[in-house]
Every structure is written in structure tokens, then in C-alpha cells.
């Protein structure tokens, strides 16, 4: 009876202990979760236009003999609804995580999928699918681009940034795994006789009739293990955020590559334009020299005046001076190309061909929404949005209890001879801790609000990047069209001025026209030719910029890094994503 009563009492005590433990744990969880600040909403943006997912089916004029029709830019409108009223987290869990994930798969960076790390969409109706070797089709230009891809210092700096980001991923990955250390130590201890330790030691014996040595040596060999259990995915989310930033850094470098390709091509065509301006000046000076000789001969024959001679002489000197200025511009453009290519100043080789007959392949914009995956800067902004969402989850997890385990095992003895005796010298311990913030959460709340603010910054940056991308495309497409029409008109104007110069020169030689008519005709012809060359340069620049704005010229360099994403690393209700990204 007594034994049965004692057993019943023990079971009752165990039940009470379990109940007290459960109540205490729940109290810790509830108390720590109280007072979490409400997340702020992103400012809604404009609505998506119609035709956002519709192919434009328009090839924009970049050259040719005929005058093109109006560029069809009605479908290629600004995508400005990158942020609408987002489903916010905070303490309101009304929005289901699964529903958000399902709806976000179309164009949102809501969940990272390793299979989606591609260079972007490309099809027959999108010029971004064409590599720069095929698109520019100029061995000299493509050779300069290839050299820049190897020697450009900015790309090399960004490559190191990618490696730094990879190291950050590996550092975060190690934080949620157990830490194990091993160590050995030796020491000596001499307690005072009139102390508790000394008095106790006087009464202890290692063996009958044998006391502890005085002073007492101490030898230790032990292994310690510590592990913070990631019960709220705080550490895994931090690692996934670092991995997304690693991908964003890669995309940032890819975007710089596209800008570098476009910049070198633009400078190269600027160099060709300067060469043609020099040629135009040489031709004009040759014509003016002939007119100067005619004016001098007419003066010697008594049919002209010194004024005509000096005016022609001044015009020749003016153009000779202009040649020196253009030579300086050529040097500066060459050195800009050399700088981009990562080399010291030297002469830049280029193809000598008729500049006004230089054409690049027509630009096809494809489906406007393809910019979301073709533009590296948009992909970079998407990764930053996803990473910022995970940062909010990490900050929120700091409000909840953290569980850590600590254990150690080893051998300890006062004499090395007994150090590895088992079980006499064996020591071990194991401790579990559940710690939660209770009062003075100001720092945690501030970090949470900061993470929310940075998340909104990422959203607004994504919105700005998308708007800027579409604005660039629309601007360059219309520029190609309008400058193409202007070139055709300028060619007709130039043909008329060439005929007027011939007519004025003939009349002047026969004393049927004044020298001023010849001067004005020659000057207008030269200025028109210069304007035509500049217009052509602007058109080629627009084609290059449109090619880059569509995502063309990107080269994805592989930077291997062990990215171990969690299976459910997607954002939950705490992630702030544009509603348009979840519902379109």
C-alpha cells in the first residue's frame, strides 16, 4: 500500500511538473510575441496598362533606304505599377502564405527557384536574344568589347563583390549548424587552509589513507558542442537572404556588362563619326582652296577684289582650326575606349567605311513584360525585394524564444597517468536553455522597423527600376524612328546644297554671282553634312541604347557558390510584395 501510494504521488508530481513546464513555455511564447509593431504598407503605384503581356510585333527602324512608318510604341508603355497595396504582415495573419505563393509565381520574386536563374527570356521577336558578336558584326568593335570584358577594372571589382557575397552565404549557413570545439588544458590549484575549499579538501581522500596532492594539479581534455535550434527559421532565413543578395550581386555585374558593351559601341560609333567629320572638313577645305585660287586669279585679272580673297582665306583657316579640335576629340574618345578596355592610351583601330551607310539590325521589342526577366537590373531588384522580405522575418523571429543546447564530454584528472581512465576520469554535461525577451524590447522593435523600412526601400527601388527600364526602351525606340526620318530629309537637303555649291561656283567663275553666294553655299553644305553625321551618330546611339535597354549584350559569368536554399524559403505574410505582382 505504501509503495502504491508513493508511486501514485510520483506520477501526480510528474504530471504537475509537465503542466507547469507547458504553461511556462506558453507564457514565454505569448509574452514574447506581444507588442510586435505593425508593418507599414507600401504606397500604391499606377495600374498596369493594357497589352502589357501582348507582343508588339513591331520592328523598329534602325536603317535602310526607305522612310519607316510610325513606330508602334502603344504597347510598349511604362510599367508603373510595381507597387500597389501589399498584403502586410505584422500581427495580422489574414493572408494565407500558400495563396500568396501560388499567385506570385507569374512575375514576382516572391519565391526563389534555382531553375529560374537564367539570363532571361529571348525569342525571335526580341532583339535581346542576339549576342553582341552577331548584332554588331564588326570584328574591330567586338574585339574591343571582348578585351573590355577581360580587362575592365570595374568588372573585376564586381567579381570580387560576388565572391564576398558568396562568403557571406557560407558564413550564414554555418550559424544554424552545431558548433563543436575541442581543447586541452592544464593547471594547478592551491586553496587556503582557512577557506571552504581548503577545509573540504583536508577531509577528502583519493584512496584510504591517501589524500589529494597539495597543490592540486588539473589536466583536462574535452569536446564541447553548442547548437542554437532554429525553431523560427531565423538563421535559415538569414542564410537565404544572403544567398539572394549573392544572386543580386551577380545580376548587378551582368547589368554592368550590358552597359559596358553599349558604352564601348557608342564610343566606337562616335569615333567613326569624328573620322567622317574630319573627312568632311578636308573635302570642304579642298573646295574652299579652289575657290580661293579662283578669287585670287580674278583679282589678278582685275575682275575681283581683295575682300573676296580674304573671306575665302578666313574660311579656309577656320576649318583648318576646326580640324585640330576634332583631332583632340578623337584622342579623348580613343582614351575613353582604352579606359573601358582596361588599357593605357593608344590608338584605337576602326573600320574605315562610309558612315552614313552604316546600319545595325532592326530592333524588335518583343513582349513588354519580358523586360522583367531580360533586364539584369530588374532581376537584381527582384532579388533584393525577396532578401528584404526574409530580413523582416529574421527581425520578427527575435521577439520569440530561442532554444540553445550545450553539451560537453571529456576527461579530467589530477595526474596525466589517470587522465583517460574510464569511467573514473570521464566527465560530461548537457544543458538546454529557452530564453525569450521580456522587457525593454526597444532595440528589437527598432531593428524590426528598420527591416520593414529597408523592405519598402527595396520595393520602391524595384518600382523605380522597372519604370526606368520601360522609359529607356520607349525613348530609344521613338528616337530611332524620328532620327531615321530626319536622316532621310537631311540627305535630300544635302543633295540640294551640293548642287547649289556647284551652281554658285560656276556662276562665280563666270562673274555672274558674288563670292558671298559661294561662301554661304559652301558653309551651309558643310554644316548640313556635319549635322547629318551627328544625326546618324544619334540614331546609332539610340539603336545601341535600345539593344541594351531590352537586355541585349548580357554575358552571364558563372561564380560557383554552395547555395543551399530551404524548401520553404519563400516569404510568408511578413513579406511586402506589390499586389500587382501577386494578382496579374
C-alpha positions in Angstrom: 0.0 0.0 0.0 2.7 2.4 0.9 4.6 1.6 -2.3 1.5 2.1 -4.4 0.8 5.4 -2.7 4.3 6.6 -3.3 4.0 5.6 -7.0 0.8 7.5 -7.3 2.3 10.5 -5.6 5.3 10.4 -8.0 3.0 10.2 -11.1 1.0 13.2 -9.8 4.1 15.2 -9.2 5.3 14.4 -12.7 2.0 15.5 -14.2 2.1 18.7 -12.3 5.7 19.3 -13.4 4.8 18.7 -17.0 1.8 21.0 -16.7 3.9 23.8 -15.1 6.6 23.4 -17.8 4.0 23.6 -20.6 2.3 26.7 -19.0 5.7 28.3 -18.5 6.7 27.7 -22.2 3.4 29.0 -23.5 3.7 32.0 -21.2 7.1 32.7 -22.6 5.9 32.4 -26.2 2.8 34.6 -25.6 4.6 37.2 -23.6 7.5 37.5 -26.1 5.1 37.8 -29.0 3.2 40.7 -27.5 4.0 44.2 -28.6 5.3 43.4 -32.1 5.0 46.6 -34.2 2.6 46.6 -37.1 4.4 46.7 -40.5 3.8 49.7 -42.8 2.2 49.4 -46.2 3.9 50.4 -49.4 2.5 53.3 -51.4 0.3 52.0 -54.2 1.6 52.6 -57.7 -0.2 53.2 -61.0 -2.1 50.4 -62.7 -0.6 48.1 -65.3 -1.5 49.2 -68.9 -3.4 47.1 -71.3 -1.2 45.0 -73.6 1.5 44.5 -71.0 1.7 40.8 -71.9 0.9 41.3 -75.6 3.7 41.1 -78.3 4.3 44.4 -80.1 5.1 42.6 -83.4 6.9 45.8 -84.5 10.5 46.0 -85.8 11.7 49.5 -85.2 13.6 51.3 -87.9 17.4 51.4 -87.5 18.4 52.0 -91.0 17.5 51.4 -94.6 16.8 53.2 -97.7 13.1 53.8 -97.2 11.5 56.0 -94.7 9.8 54.0 -92.0 6.3 54.4 -90.7 5.4 55.4 -87.2 7.0 53.3 -84.5 4.4 51.1 -82.8 5.1 52.1 -79.2 1.5 51.9 -78.0 2.0 48.5 -76.4 5.4 49.3 -75.1 4.2 51.6 -72.3 5.6 52.3 -69.0 5.1 49.5 -66.5 4.5 51.7 -63.5 2.5 49.5 -61.1 5.4 47.9 -59.4 3.9 48.6 -56.0 0.2 48.5 -55.1 -1.4 48.0 -51.7 0.6 44.9 -50.5 -0.5 42.2 -48.1 1.2 43.2 -44.9 2.4 41.1 -42.1 2.6 42.5 -38.6 0.2 40.8 -36.3 -2.4 40.2 -38.9 -2.2 36.7 -40.4 -5.3 37.0 -42.6 -3.5 36.4 -45.9 -2.6 32.8 -46.4 1.1 32.0 -47.2 0.2 29.3 -49.7 -2.2 31.6 -51.6 0.5 34.3 -51.8 3.0 31.8 -53.2 0.6 30.5 -55.8 -0.3 33.9 -57.1 3.2 35.3 -57.1 4.7 32.8 -59.5 4.0 34.8 -62.6 6.4 37.7 -62.4 7.1 38.2 -58.7 10.4 37.5 -56.9 8.3 36.1 -54.1 10.0 32.7 -54.0 13.4 31.8 -55.3 13.5 28.9 -57.7 17.0 27.7 -58.6 15.8 26.6 -62.0 14.8 30.2 -62.8 18.3 31.6 -62.7 18.6 32.1 -66.4 19.8 35.0 -68.5 16.3 36.0 -69.4 13.6 35.4 -71.9 14.6 35.6 -75.6 12.7 34.8 -78.7 12.6 35.6 -82.4 10.6 38.8 -81.7 13.1 40.1 -79.1 16.4 41.6 -80.0 17.9 40.8 -76.6 18.3 37.2 -77.8 21.1 38.3 -80.2 24.6 38.2 -78.9 26.8 41.3 -79.3 29.1 39.4 -81.7 26.2 38.8 -84.1 24.5 42.1 -83.5 27.3 44.5 -84.2 29.0 42.3 -86.8 32.2 44.4 -86.7 35.4 42.4 -85.8 37.1 45.5 -84.6 34.3 46.6 -82.3 33.6 43.1 -81.0 37.3 42.7 -80.3 37.3 45.9 -78.2 34.3 44.6 -76.3 35.9 41.2 -75.7 39.1 42.9 -74.4 37.0 45.1 -72.1 35.2 42.1 -70.6 38.6 40.8 -69.5 40.4 43.9 -68.6 37.8 46.3 -67.3 38.6 47.1 -63.7 35.0 47.8 -62.6 34.0 44.3 -63.7 36.9 42.8 -61.8 35.9 44.8 -58.7 32.3 43.5 -59.0 33.6 39.9 -59.4 35.3 40.3 -56.0 32.0 41.7 -54.6 30.3 38.5 -55.8 32.9 36.4 -54.0 32.4 38.4 -50.9 28.7 37.8 -51.1 29.3 34.1 -51.5 31.5 34.1 -48.4 28.6 35.8 -46.6 26.3 33.0 -47.6 28.7 30.4 -46.3 29.1 32.3 -43.0 25.3 32.4 -42.5 25.0 28.8 -43.5 27.3 27.8 -40.7 25.3 29.6 -38.0 22.4 27.2 -37.8 24.6 24.1 -37.7 26.1 22.8 -34.4 29.4 24.2 -33.3 31.9 21.7 -31.9 35.2 22.6 -30.3 38.0 20.5 -28.8 40.5 21.6 -26.3 43.1 20.6 -23.7 44.2 22.4 -20.6 46.4 22.0 -17.5 46.5 24.0 -14.3 47.3 23.9 -10.6 45.1 24.9 -7.6 46.2 25.7 -4.1 43.3 26.7 -1.8 43.9 28.3 1.5 43.6 26.1 4.6 41.1 28.5 6.2 38.8 28.5 3.2 35.8 26.3 2.4 37.6 24.6 -0.4 40.7 24.1 1.7 38.8 22.7 4.7 36.8 20.3 2.5 40.0 19.2 0.7 41.6 18.3 4.1 38.8 15.8 4.7 38.8 14.2 1.3 40.9 11.1 0.3 41.6 9.7 -3.1 42.1 6.3 -1.6 42.1 5.1 2.0 44.9 6.8 3.8 45.8 8.8 0.7 44.9 12.5 0.3 44.9 14.9 -2.6 48.2 16.4 -3.6 48.8 19.9 -2.4 48.9 22.0 -4.6 46.4 20.1 -6.8 47.2 19.7 -10.5 44.4 19.6 -13.0 44.5 18.1 -16.5 41.6 18.3 -19.0 40.8 17.1 -22.5 37.2 17.8 -23.6 34.9 18.4 -26.5 32.1 21.0 -26.3 29.1 21.3 -28.6 26.7 24.2 -28.8 23.7 24.4 -31.1 21.1 27.1 -31.4 17.9 25.3 -32.6 16.4 27.3 -35.5 12.8 26.8 -34.4 11.6 30.0 -36.1 13.8 29.8 -39.2 15.6 32.9 -38.1 19.0 31.6 -39.1 17.9 29.8 -42.2 16.1 32.9 -43.4 19.2 35.0 -42.8 21.2 32.5 -44.9 18.6 32.5 -47.7 18.6 36.4 -47.6 22.4 36.3 -48.0 22.0 33.8 -50.9 19.5 36.1 -52.7 21.9 39.0 -52.3 24.6 36.9 -53.8 22.4 36.4 -56.8 21.5 40.1 -56.8 25.2 40.9 -56.9 25.7 38.6 -59.9 22.8 40.3 -61.7 24.3 43.7 -60.9 27.5 42.7 -62.6 25.6 41.3 -65.6 23.9 44.7 -65.9 27.2 46.5 -65.8 28.4 44.2 -68.6 25.4 45.3 -70.7 26.2 48.9 -70.0 29.8 48.4 -70.8 29.0 46.7 -74.2 26.7 49.6 -75.1 29.1 52.3 -73.9 32.0 50.9 -75.9 29.8 50.5 -79.0 28.6 54.1 -78.6 32.1 55.5 -78.2 33.2 53.5 -81.2 30.5 54.9 -83.4 31.3 58.4 -82.0 34.9 57.7 -83.2 33.7 56.8 -86.7 31.5 60.0 -86.7 34.6 62.1 -85.8 36.5 60.5 -88.6 33.8 61.4 -91.0 33.7 65.0 -89.7 37.4 65.2 -90.5 36.8 63.8 -94.0 34.0 66.4 -94.5 36.4 69.2 -93.3 39.1 68.0 -95.7 36.7 68.0 -98.6 35.3 71.4 -97.7 38.8 72.9 -97.3 39.7 71.4 -100.7 36.7 73.1 -102.3 37.4 76.4 -100.5 41.1 76.3 -101.6 39.9 76.0 -105.2 37.5 78.9 -104.6 40.4 80.9 -103.0 42.5 80.3 -106.1 39.7 81.4 -108.4 39.2 84.6 -106.3 42.9 85.3 -106.4 43.0 84.8 -110.2 40.0 87.1 -110.6 41.7 89.7 -108.5 44.9 89.5 -110.5 42.8 89.8 -113.7 41.1 92.9 -112.3 37.7 91.2 -112.1 37.7 90.7 -108.3 38.6 92.3 -105.0 40.9 91.7 -102.1 37.8 91.3 -99.9 36.8 88.1 -101.7 40.3 86.7 -101.4 40.4 87.4 -97.6 37.0 86.0 -96.9 37.8 82.7 -98.7 41.2 82.7 -96.8 39.5 83.2 -93.5 37.0 80.4 -94.2 39.9 78.0 -95.0 41.7 78.9 -91.8 38.5 78.5 -89.7 38.1 74.9 -91.0 41.7 74.1 -90.5 41.4 75.2 -86.9 38.3 73.1 -86.5 40.3 70.1 -87.7 42.6 70.4 -84.7 39.7 70.5 -82.3 38.3 67.3 -83.9 41.7 65.7 -83.6 41.6 66.4 -79.9 38.1 65.0 -79.6 39.3 61.8 -81.3 42.1 61.4 -78.8 39.7 61.8 -75.9 37.2 59.3 -77.4 40.0 56.8 -78.1 41.2 57.1 -74.5 37.7 56.6 -73.1 37.6 53.4 -75.1 41.0 52.5 -73.8 39.9 53.1 -70.3 36.8 51.0 -70.7 39.0 48.2 -72.1 41.4 48.5 -69.2 44.5 49.6 -71.1 46.7 52.6 -71.3 46.2 55.3 -74.0 46.9 54.1 -77.5 45.4 54.5 -81.0 42.1 52.6 -81.4 41.7 50.7 -84.6 38.5 51.1 -86.5 36.9 50.1 -89.8 37.1 52.9 -92.4 33.8 52.8 -94.2 31.1 55.1 -95.3 29.5 56.2 -92.1 26.1 57.3 -93.5 25.6 53.8 -95.0 26.3 52.1 -91.6 23.2 50.2 -90.3 22.6 47.9 -87.4 20.0 45.1 -87.2 16.4 46.3 -86.6 15.3 46.4 -83.0 12.3 44.2 -82.0 11.0 44.8 -78.6 9.0 41.6 -78.1 6.5 41.3 -75.3 6.8 44.3 -72.9 6.6 42.1 -69.8 9.7 40.2 -70.9 11.8 43.1 -69.6 11.1 41.7 -66.1 13.4 38.8 -66.8 15.6 40.1 -69.6 16.9 43.2 -67.8 19.6 42.3 -65.3 18.9 45.4 -63.2 15.3 44.4 -62.8 16.3 40.8 -61.8 18.7 42.4 -59.3 16.0 44.5 -57.8 13.7 41.4 -57.6 16.4 39.5 -55.6 16.8 42.5 -53.3 13.0 42.6 -52.6 12.9 38.9 -51.8 16.0 39.2 -49.5 14.4 42.2 -47.7 11.3 40.2 -47.1 13.4 37.5 -45.4 15.2 40.1 -43.3 11.8 41.1 -41.9 11.1 37.5 -40.9 14.5 37.4 -39.2 13.8 40.6 -37.3 10.4 39.3 -36.3 11.8 36.0 -35.0 13.9 37.9 -32.5 10.7 38.6 -30.5 10.2 34.8 -29.8 12.1 32.5 -27.5 15.4 31.0 -28.7 16.4 27.5 -27.8 20.0 26.5 -27.4 21.7 23.3 -26.4 25.1 23.0 -24.9 27.0 19.8 -24.1 30.5 18.7 -23.3 32.3 15.4 -22.8 35.9 14.8 -21.9 38.4 13.5 -19.4 39.8 15.3 -16.3 42.3 14.1 -13.7 44.9 15.5 -11.3 47.6 13.2 -12.8 48.1 12.5 -16.5 48.5 8.8 -15.7 44.8 8.7 -14.7 43.6 11.1 -17.5 42.0 8.5 -19.8 40.7 6.1 -17.2 37.1 5.3 -17.9 34.7 5.9 -16.2 36.8 7.3 -13.3 38.1 10.3 -15.2 35.1 10.7 -17.6 33.2 14.0 -17.4 30.2 15.3 -19.3 27.4 17.8 -19.1 24.3 18.8 -21.1 22.3 22.0 -20.7 19.2 23.3 -22.6 18.1 26.9 -22.5 14.9 28.6 -23.6 15.4 32.3 -23.5 12.8 35.0 -24.5 12.9 38.8 -24.3 10.5 40.0 -21.7 11.0 43.7 -21.0 12.9 46.6 -22.7 12.3 45.4 -26.3 13.2 48.8 -27.7 16.2 47.6 -29.6 14.4 44.6 -31.1 11.4 46.8 -32.1 13.8 49.3 -33.7 15.5 46.6 -35.7 12.1 45.3 -36.8 11.0 48.7 -38.0 14.4 49.2 -39.7 13.9 45.9 -41.6 10.5 47.0 -42.6 11.8 50.3 -43.9 14.6 48.6 -45.8 12.0 46.3 -47.3 9.9 49.2 -48.5 13.1 50.8 -49.9 13.6 47.6 -51.9 10.1 47.7 -53.2 10.3 51.3 -54.3 13.7 50.6 -55.9 12.1 47.8 -57.8 9.3 50.1 -58.9 11.8 52.8 -60.0 14.0 50.3 -61.8 11.0 48.9 -63.8 9.7 52.3 -64.7 13.2 53.4 -65.8 13.7 50.3 -67.9 10.4 50.9 -69.8 11.1 54.6 -70.1 14.5 53.9 -71.6 13.1 51.5 -74.2 10.3 53.9 -75.2 12.7 56.8 -75.5 15.2 54.9 -77.6 12.5 53.3 -79.9 11.0 56.7 -80.7 14.4 58.2 -81.1 15.4 55.6 -83.7 12.2 56.3 -85.7 12.4 60.1 -85.6 16.1 60.3 -86.3 15.8 57.9 -89.1 13.2 60.1 -90.7 15.4 63.1 -90.1 18.3 61.4 -91.8 16.3 60.9 -95.0 15.3 64.6 -95.0 18.8 65.7 -94.3 20.1 63.6 -97.2 17.7 65.4 -99.5 18.8 68.8 -98.1 22.5 67.9 -98.6 21.9 66.8 -102.2 20.3 70.2 -102.9 23.1 72.1 -101.2 25.8 70.1 -103.2 24.0 71.2 -106.4 23.8 74.8 -105.1 27.6 74.8 -104.4 28.3 73.6 -107.9 26.0 76.2 -109.4 27.3 79.1 -107.3 30.9 78.2 -108.1 30.2 78.1 -111.8 28.4 81.4 -111.7 31.2 83.0 -109.6 33.9 81.9 -112.1 31.8 83.5 -114.9 31.4 86.7 -112.8 27.6 86.1 -112.6 27.5 85.6 -108.9 29.1 87.3 -105.8 31.7 85.5 -103.7 29.3 85.7 -100.8 26.9 83.3 -102.5 29.7 80.8 -102.9 30.8 81.2 -99.3 27.3 80.8 -98.0 26.6 77.7 -100.2 29.8 76.1 -99.1 29.3 76.8 -95.4 25.7 75.5 -95.5 26.8 72.4 -97.3 29.4 71.7 -94.7 27.2 72.4 -91.8 24.4 70.2 -93.2 26.9 67.4 -93.7 28.1 67.8 -90.1 24.5 67.8 -88.8 23.8 64.7 -90.9 26.8 62.9 -89.4 25.7 63.9 -85.9 22.1 62.8 -86.6 23.4 59.5 -87.8 25.5 59.1 -84.7 22.5 59.9 -82.5 20.5 57.2 -84.4 23.2 54.6 -84.0 23.5 55.6 -80.3 19.7 55.1 -79.9 19.9 51.6 -81.6 22.8 50.6 -79.2 20.9 52.0 -76.2 17.7 50.2 -77.2 19.6 47.0 -77.6 21.0 47.4 -74.1 17.7 48.6 -72.7 16.0 45.4 -73.9 18.6 43.4 -72.1 20.9 42.7 -75.0 24.6 42.3 -74.7 24.5 40.4 -71.4 27.1 37.8 -70.6 26.4 35.7 -67.5 29.7 34.6 -65.9 29.5 31.7 -63.6 30.6 32.3 -60.0 30.0 29.0 -58.2 28.8 29.2 -54.6 27.1 26.5 -52.5 23.7 28.0 -52.2 21.6 25.7 -50.1 18.1 27.2 -50.1 15.5 25.9 -47.8 12.5 24.2 -49.2 10.1 26.8 -47.8 12.3 29.8 -48.1 9.5 31.8 -49.7 8.2 34.8 -48.0 5.2 34.4 -45.7 2.7 37.1 -44.7 5.5 39.3 -43.4 6.9 39.9 -46.9 5.8 43.1 -48.6 5.2 42.5 -52.3 3.4 44.6 -54.8 -0.2 43.4 -55.1 0.2 43.6 -58.9 3.0 41.0 -58.7 0.6 38.7 -56.9 -2.6 39.1 -59.0 -1.6 39.8 -62.6 
